């Protein structure tokens, strides 16, 4: 972006040099926020159009490369072990291992627990049932309270 400011002299001073009027403080205070806003707007436009395009291009190229490239697993000495695997294969294996990991009732890894996917399903069903039971109990309490209030109001004390 190129910004050009051209100052026009208001006359010549006693030495023959161009003389410029000093800008009034009111003009400066008015122009400062306008110029700041204009500059920020232009920078945002440049960022959105140019920089965002460059970043998107580079990130998509890197992600395509990472997802298509095969990675070789190694032991702690750097020796190859197993067959090379792509990133989606690695993610799938980790997800399967995570869901099949045995956990206790507090979702901590345990030797004698249930598989995590089973524990997650039990927890989800339990939460849904608990919510439904709570709703029904609230309704029954309200009905019971209304009936008791009706019975009490019909009691005549003599």
N, C-alpha and C positions, 0 to 999 in steps of 0.2 A: 504494500500500500504506500502510495506517495502522497505526502501532504505538502502543499506549497503555500507559503504565506508571503504575500507581497506587501511591503510597507510603502506607502506613498508619502513622500516628504510634504510637510505643510509650509515649507519655505526654506530660506537659507539664513544661517546665523551670521554673526559678525565676522567669522573667519572664512566664510564662503562655503561652509559645509552644509549638507542637507540637515534640516531641522525637522524632528518628528514631535508631534504633540504627545504628551503622556496620556495614557489611557486613564480615564476616570475610574476610581475604585468601584463605583456602581456598575460600570460596564464590565469590568473584570469579574466581579462577583456574579453577574448574570451569565457571562460567557463560560465561566469555569464549569458549572454543572452541565451545561449544554454540550461543551466539548468532551467532557468526561463520559457522558452518556453516548455520544456519537462514536467515540473511540471504542468503548466497551461493546457497542452494538456491532461495529465493524470487526472487532476481534472475534466476537462470537460467530459472526457469519463465516469468517475465514476458518475458524476452528471447526464449525459444523460441516462446511463443504470440503475443505482440503484435508485437514488433519484427520477428521473422522474417517474419510475415505481411505487414507493411507493406513491408519490403524486397522480398520476393518479388513483391508486387503492382506496385510501382514499376518493378522491373527487367523484369518481363514486359511491362509497358506500354511501356517504352522500347525493348525489343528488338523487340516487334511493330511499333512505329513505325519503327524503323531498317530492319527487313527489308521493310516495305511501301513505304517512301518511296523515290522515285527521286532519285538524285544527279546533278548536272550537272557534267561535267568542264569545266575551264577551263584556259587557257594561263597562263603566268606573269604575264600582264597582267590576268588576271581575265575575259578574253573567253570566252564559251561556245564549246566545241568538241565536236562529236559530239552524239549523242542522250543524253538522261538514262537512267541505268541503275540498277537496284535493287541492293542489297547482294549478294544471291546471284549476280546476273549478274557483278558486279565480282569476287567471289571466284572464280567459275568461270573467268573470263578470266585472272586472275593465275595460277591453278593450271595452266591450259593453257600459258600462256607459260613458267612455271617448268619444266614437264615437257618442253617442246619446246626449251628453251635448250640450245645446244651447249656441251658441257663436255669437258675433257681427262680423262686417266686418273685425275687426283686430284680430280675433281668441281669444278674451277674453270672459270668461263666461258672459252670459247675460240672463236675464229672458225672453226677447222678441225675441231673435235671432233665427237663423236656427240651426238645428242639425249639429254638427261638421262634420259628414261624408258628408252631403250635401254641406257644405261650402268648404270642402277639394276637392270634385269633381268639384264644380264650379270654384275653384281656378286653378285646374289642367287643365280644359277645357279652361279657360280664358288664362292661360299661353301658351297653345299650339296654340290657335287661334292668340294671340298677336304675337307669334314668326312667324307664317305663314304669317300673314298680313305684318309684318315688312320685311320679305323676298320679298314678292310680291311688296311692295312699293319701295324697293331698286332697284328691277329689272326695274320697271316702271320709276323711276327717271333716271336710267342710259340710258334707251331707249329714254326718252324725251330729256335728255341732248345731246345725240348723234344726234337726229333729229334737235334740235335747232342749234347745231354746224354745221350741214350739211347745213341748211337753211342760216345761217349767212355767210358761206363760199361761197354760190352761189349768194349773193347779190353783185351787181356791182354798184359802186358809180361813177357817171359821173359828 
